[in-house]
Amino acid sequence: RRPASEQHAAGKIMQMLSLAALCGAAAAFTSPLAASRSGFAGSVVSASPAQPAASGVVMGANIRELRDRVGSVKNTRKITSAMRLVAAAKVRRAQEACLRSRPFSETLERILGGLLQRLSTENLDIPLLEAREAKKVGLLVITGDRGLCGSYNAAAIKKTEARIKELTSQGVEVELILVGNKGGSYFKRRDTPVRKAVQCGQAPTAEQASEIASELLSSYYAGELDRVELIYTSFISMISSKPSVRTIIPLAPQGIEMEGDEIFKMTTKDGELSINREKREASAPQEFAADMIFEQEPSQLLNALLPLYLNGQLLRTLQESVASELASRMSAMQSATDNAKELQGNLERQMNRARQAKITQELMEIVAGADAL
């Protein structure tokens, strides 16, 4: 057992060491460039605190903020990854819908092509094939209902604005038929009149295409519109789509047959999404026998088939536009997920540097306080 005098001396030494450490720490914060002489070895020791490894790093609260930001970026990354997977599943369904409707459309195109070739020498009175002087043009614009799909909606709107400017400069009036909430919300605040606006949806149906076609045909038959042009986004690849413009009313007799088409099938290879292209040639016109007798007048047949053909073309266009929107959303969510991963790594490195700088600073303060005694 130690004598009382030794215990008293040890207590005094501990008090002096604690007081010296506090004084050294205070000197390190108040006068970082000052130097003090060590009482033990007589050497000059700098009392300035260690500089943090990360420039501009604020200790304590900054580490908590970085930790909160890392958690927020992790959650955002999970959300964008889930949205990408959902869009991939919807792309598959949209492709299957396009393939299911293709046989009917190809058969109808062949029959129409054959009828027009058979009746090319006759004088037919068919309003849908009659070209007029364009005084008022209707633009059927297809956009998406939601955002977060890259430049899909912006590209379609920009293409429409350019077409409106071009027609207006030629002295032609323009009216809009809008499919999709994004296009409707944009053009309702502009000067161009809107005839009708409907939602696009994620699964276009024949009833929806028939409703749009009925509006277009009634306006054309009544003389309210002299021509109808379609602005839609054609699917090129998973990272590329192109806004296109074409005339759908009146129909050109020599342009009923499709110029050719491509089928895109999305598959997985080695855990990654890939696109397989399949080139389809134009449908050959149906050949009718020279002595074939039609029970109805050819003009009546064409007047009944052409609106049906228009419905089929609108349905295919809506399905292709939805596939392009979903592919653009997949690409946008993939980019967002990659950016979130990169940002998370940068924030974690900043947080680790801040923690290391804080620990180094505390160690240097303890050493400086001990040397100041």
C-alpha positions in Angstrom: 0.0 0.0 0.0 1.3 3.4 -1.0 1.9 6.1 1.6 -0.4 9.0 1.7 2.3 11.4 0.5 2.8 9.4 -2.7 -0.9 9.2 -3.4 -1.2 13.0 -2.9 1.8 13.6 -5.3 0.3 11.3 -7.9 -3.0 13.2 -7.7 -1.2 16.5 -8.2 0.6 15.2 -11.2 -2.7 13.9 -12.9 -4.3 17.3 -12.2 -1.4 19.1 -13.8 -1.5 16.8 -16.8 -5.2 17.4 -17.3 -4.8 21.1 -17.0 -1.9 21.1 -19.4 -3.9 19.1 -22.0 -6.8 21.6 -21.7 -4.4 24.6 -22.1 -2.8 23.0 -25.1 -6.1 22.3 -26.8 -7.2 25.9 -26.1 -3.9 27.2 -27.5 -4.4 25.0 -30.6 -7.8 26.5 -31.4 -7.0 30.1 -30.4 -3.5 30.6 -31.8 -2.8 27.8 -34.3 0.5 29.5 -35.5 2.0 30.0 -32.0 4.7 27.7 -30.7 5.3 26.7 -27.1 8.5 25.3 -25.5 8.2 21.9 -23.9 8.9 21.8 -20.2 10.2 18.3 -20.5 12.7 18.3 -23.4 13.0 22.0 -24.1 12.0 21.5 -27.8 9.7 23.7 -29.7 6.4 22.0 -30.6 3.9 23.5 -32.9 0.5 23.8 -31.3 -1.4 24.2 -34.6 -4.0 21.5 -35.2 -3.6 19.0 -38.0 -5.1 20.0 -41.3 -7.9 17.7 -42.4 -7.3 15.4 -45.4 -10.4 16.8 -47.2 -10.4 20.4 -48.0 -13.3 22.4 -46.6 -14.5 19.5 -44.3 -16.4 20.6 -41.3 -16.2 18.1 -38.4 -19.1 16.7 -36.4 -22.2 17.9 -38.1 -20.8 17.5 -41.6 -20.2 13.8 -41.0 -23.9 13.4 -40.0 -25.0 15.3 -43.1 -22.9 13.1 -45.3 -24.3 10.0 -43.7 -27.8 11.2 -44.2 -27.1 12.0 -47.9 -25.6 8.5 -48.4 -28.8 7.0 -47.0 -30.9 9.2 -49.3 -28.9 8.3 -52.4 -29.2 4.6 -51.5 -33.0 4.9 -51.3 -33.1 6.8 -54.6 -31.0 4.2 -56.3 -33.4 1.4 -55.1 -36.4 3.4 -56.5 -34.8 4.0 -59.9 -33.7 0.4 -60.2 -37.2 -0.8 -59.4 -38.7 1.6 -62.0 -36.3 0.3 -64.6 -37.4 -3.3 -63.9 -41.1 -2.3 -64.1 -40.5 -0.6 -67.4 -38.7 -3.6 -68.8 -41.6 -5.9 -67.9 -44.0 -3.4 -69.6 -41.8 -3.3 -72.7 -42.2 -7.0 -73.1 -46.0 -6.8 -72.9 -46.0 -3.9 -75.4 -43.9 -6.0 -77.8 -46.2 -8.9 -77.5 -49.3 -6.7 -78.2 -47.6 -5.5 -81.4 -46.9 -9.0 -82.5 -50.4 -10.1 -81.8 -51.9 -7.4 -84.0 -49.5 -7.8 -86.9 -51.1 -10.7 -88.8 -54.5 -8.8 -89.1 -52.7 -5.6 -90.2 -50.6 -7.4 -92.8 -53.6 -9.3 -94.3 -55.7 -6.1 -94.5 -52.8 -4.3 -96.2 -52.5 -7.0 -98.8 -56.2 -7.0 -99.6 -56.3 -3.2 -99.9 -53.2 -3.2 -102.1 -54.8 -5.8 -104.4 -58.1 -4.0 -104.6 -56.4 -0.7 -105.5 -54.3 -2.4 -108.2 -57.4 -4.1 -109.6 -59.3 -0.9 -109.7 -56.5 1.5 -110.7 -58.0 2.1 -114.1 -61.5 2.9 -112.8 -62.8 6.3 -111.7 -63.6 5.8 -108.0 -65.4 8.3 -105.8 -63.7 7.6 -102.4 -63.3 10.6 -100.1 -60.4 9.1 -98.2 -58.4 8.9 -101.4 -59.3 12.4 -102.6 -56.6 15.0 -102.3 -57.7 18.6 -101.4 -56.0 21.9 -101.2 -54.8 22.1 -97.6 -56.2 25.2 -95.9 -56.5 23.7 -92.4 -54.3 20.8 -91.2 -54.9 18.7 -88.1 -51.8 17.4 -86.3 -52.3 14.1 -84.3 -49.6 14.3 -81.7 -48.8 11.2 -79.5 -46.9 11.8 -76.3 -46.7 10.0 -72.9 -48.9 10.4 -69.9 -46.0 10.6 -67.4 -42.4 11.9 -67.3 -39.2 10.3 -66.2 -38.6 8.9 -69.7 -35.7 11.0 -70.9 -36.3 13.2 -74.0 -39.2 11.2 -75.3 -41.9 13.8 -74.6 -39.7 16.8 -75.2 -38.6 15.5 -78.6 -42.2 14.9 -79.7 -43.3 18.4 -78.5 -40.3 20.0 -80.2 -41.1 18.3 -83.5 -44.7 19.5 -83.2 -43.6 23.1 -82.6 -41.4 22.9 -85.7 -44.2 21.5 -87.8 -46.7 24.2 -86.6 -44.2 26.9 -87.4 -43.6 25.5 -90.9 -47.3 25.2 -91.7 -48.1 28.6 -90.3 -45.4 30.2 -92.4 -47.2 28.7 -95.5 -50.5 30.3 -94.5 -52.1 27.0 -93.4 -54.2 26.9 -90.2 -53.4 24.2 -87.7 -55.4 22.4 -85.1 -54.2 19.7 -82.7 -55.5 16.4 -81.7 -53.5 15.4 -78.6 -52.9 11.8 -77.3 -51.1 11.8 -73.9 -51.3 14.0 -70.8 -47.8 15.6 -71.4 -48.7 17.0 -74.8 -52.1 18.1 -73.6 -50.8 20.0 -70.6 -48.2 21.7 -72.8 -50.3 22.8 -75.7 -53.3 23.9 -73.7 -51.2 26.8 -72.6 -50.2 27.8 -76.1 -52.0 29.7 -78.9 -52.6 26.7 -81.2 -56.2 25.5 -80.9 -56.7 22.0 -79.5 -59.6 20.0 -81.1 -59.4 17.1 -78.7 -57.1 15.7 -76.0 -57.2 12.1 -74.7 -55.0 10.0 -72.5 -52.5 7.5 -74.1 -52.3 4.8 -71.4 -49.8 2.0 -71.1 -51.9 -0.6 -73.1 -53.6 0.9 -76.2 -56.7 -0.9 -77.3 -58.7 -1.1 -80.5 -61.5 0.9 -78.9 -59.1 3.8 -78.2 -57.8 3.7 -81.7 -61.3 3.6 -83.1 -62.4 6.6 -81.0 -59.5 8.7 -82.4 -60.1 7.5 -85.9 -63.8 8.4 -85.7 -62.9 12.0 -84.6 -60.5 12.4 -87.5 -62.8 10.9 -90.1 -65.8 13.0 -89.0 -63.7 16.2 -89.1 -62.4 15.3 -92.6 -65.7 14.3 -94.0 -67.3 17.5 -92.7 -64.6 19.6 -94.4 -63.3 21.0 -91.1 -59.9 19.5 -91.8 -58.3 19.1 -95.2 -55.4 17.0 -94.2 -54.4 15.0 -91.0 -50.7 14.5 -90.2 -49.4 12.1 -87.5 -46.5 13.0 -85.3 -45.3 10.0 -83.3 -42.0 8.5 -82.0 -40.6 5.6 -83.9 -38.7 3.0 -81.9 -35.1 2.6 -83.1 -33.3 1.0 -80.2 -33.3 0.9 -76.4 -31.3 4.1 -76.3 -32.6 5.9 -79.4 -36.0 6.9 -80.8 -36.9 9.4 -83.5 -40.0 11.7 -83.8 -41.6 11.1 -87.2 -44.2 12.9 -89.3 -46.4 11.4 -91.9 -49.8 12.0 -93.6 -52.6 9.6 -92.7 -55.6 11.4 -94.2 -56.1 11.4 -97.2 -54.6 8.1 -98.0 -52.4 7.8 -101.1 -53.5 5.0 -103.4 -49.8 4.1 -104.1 -48.8 4.2 -100.4 -51.2 1.7 -98.8 -48.6 -1.0 -98.7 -46.1 -0.6 -95.9 -42.5 0.2 -97.0 -41.2 -2.5 -94.7 -40.9 -2.9 -91.0 -38.6 -4.1 -88.3 -39.6 -6.2 -85.3 -37.6 -5.5 -82.0 -37.5 -8.3 -79.5 -36.0 -7.6 -76.0 -34.2 -10.5 -74.6 -31.6 -11.1 -71.8 -28.1 -12.3 -72.5 -25.6 -13.0 -69.7 -27.7 -11.0 -67.3 -27.9 -8.0 -69.6 -30.8 -6.7 -71.7 -30.3 -6.9 -75.5 -32.3 -6.2 -78.6 -32.8 -8.5 -81.5 -33.9 -7.0 -84.8 -35.9 -8.8 -87.4 -36.3 -7.1 -90.8 -39.7 -7.5 -92.4 -40.3 -6.8 -96.1 -43.3 -4.9 -97.4 -46.5 -7.0 -97.7 -47.1 -8.0 -101.3 -50.6 -7.0 -102.7 -53.2 -9.7 -102.8 -53.7 -11.0 -106.4 -57.3 -11.3 -107.5 -58.3 -13.3 -110.6 -59.2 -11.2 -113.6 -62.6 -12.8 -113.9 -63.5 -12.3 -110.2 -66.9 -10.8 -109.7 -67.5 -8.6 -106.6 -71.0 -8.9 -105.1 -70.7 -5.3 -103.9 -69.4 -2.3 -105.7 -65.6 -1.9 -105.4 -66.1 1.7 -104.1 -68.3 0.3 -101.3 -65.7 -2.3 -100.4 -63.0 0.4 -100.2 -65.1 2.8 -98.3 -65.7 0.0 -95.7 -62.1 -1.2 -95.6 -60.2 2.1 -95.5 -61.5 3.2 -92.1 -60.7 -0.2 -90.8 -57.2 0.1 -92.2 -56.9 3.6 -90.6 -57.9 2.1 -87.2 -55.2 -0.6 -87.6 -52.5 1.9 -88.4 -53.4 4.1 -85.5 -53.4 1.1 -83.1 -49.9 0.0 -84.3 -48.7 3.6 -84.0 -50.0 3.9 -80.4 -48.4 0.6 -79.5 -45.1 1.6 -81.0 -45.1 4.9 -79.2 -45.8 3.2 -75.9 -42.9 0.8 -76.5 -40.7 3.8 -77.3 -41.8 5.6 -74.1 -41.1 2.5 -72.0 -37.7 2.0 -73.6 -36.8 5.6 -73.0 -37.9 5.3 -69.3 -35.7 2.1 -69.0 -32.7 4.0 -70.4 -33.4 7.0 -68.2 -33.8 4.9 -65.0 -30.6 3.0 -65.9 -28.7 6.2 -66.2 -30.2 7.5 -62.9 -29.2 4.3 -61.1 -25.6 4.5 -62.4 -25.4 8.1 -61.4 -26.8 7.3 -57.9 -24.2 4.6 -57.6 -21.4 7.0 -58.5 -22.7 9.7 -56.2 -23.0 7.2 -53.4 -19.3 6.2 -53.8 -18.2 9.9 -53.8 -20.2 10.7 -50.7 -18.9 7.6 -48.9 -15.3 8.6 -49.7 -15.9 12.2 -48.5 -17.5 10.8 -45.3 -14.5 8.5 -44.7 -12.0 11.3 -45.2 -13.9 13.5 -42.8 -13.9 10.8 -40.1 -10.2 10.2 -40.6 -9.5 14.0 -40.4 -11.5 14.3 -37.2 -9.7 11.4 -35.6 -6.3 12.8 -36.7 -7.2 16.2 -35.4 -8.2 14.8 -32.0 -4.9 12.8 -31.8 -2.8 15.8 -32.6 -4.6 17.9 -30.0 -3.8 15.2 -27.3 -0.2 15.1 -28.4 0.1 18.9 -28.4 -1.5 19.2 -25.0 0.9 16.6 -23.5 3.9 18.3 -25.1 2.8 21.7 -23.8 3.2 20.6 -20.1 
